[in-house]
Amino acid sequence: MLDTPVSIRRAAMNLLARREHGHVELARKLKLRGADAHMIEVELQRLTEDGLLSEERYLESYVRSRANEGRGPMRIREELTQRGLARADVDQALSEAQVDWDERMRELWQRRFDGQIVDIKDKAKQSRFLAQRGYALDAIRSLLDAQGWSQGFDD
């Protein structure tokens, strides 16, 4: 049970040692371990002041990680806002990520589908896959149309 400031700080630092966490996520994990909400906030504020807890680092790390896994900006934005981060901060992190989203999508499509579209059903399947990964329909349309399949894409 986390019933002292020292135990809360130690638990928070152990979690942060594994990977970056956002404020909301870290508070939730500490609360699940039995820590008092007020004590959590005090300790998380101290960790922020000490530079050990940073929303900016968390956003940067999360965006980079998910982009490397083939996730698109729309999916990453949704995941981060569900984790309690401000939409403006998420949008800023996505714009500063220096990720060529179209190139990432093309690489994912190439890996997953060998860069081939057999028929219109195949095109629809590929477009659904890319949309579920978080890429914009306009970008998907541009990618697949560049492969010679400009007809019948009215999803």
TABEL-V711203 format. One line per field, one symbol per residue. phi: phi as a letter, one per 40 degrees, with the letter a starting at -180 (. if undefined). burial: 1 if it has 24 or more other ideal C-beta (glycine too) atoms within 12 Angstrom, else 0. Layout:
phi: ???
burial: ???
//
This chain:
phi: .cbbdcccccccccccccacbcdccccccccccgccdccdccccccccccgcbacccccccccccccccgccccccdccccccgccdccccccccccfbcccccccccccccbfgbbcacccccccccdcccchccccccdccccccgbccgbbc
burial: 01000001101100110001111111101100001000110011001100011110011111100110011111111011001010001100110010101001111110001000100000100110111011100011101100101000100
//
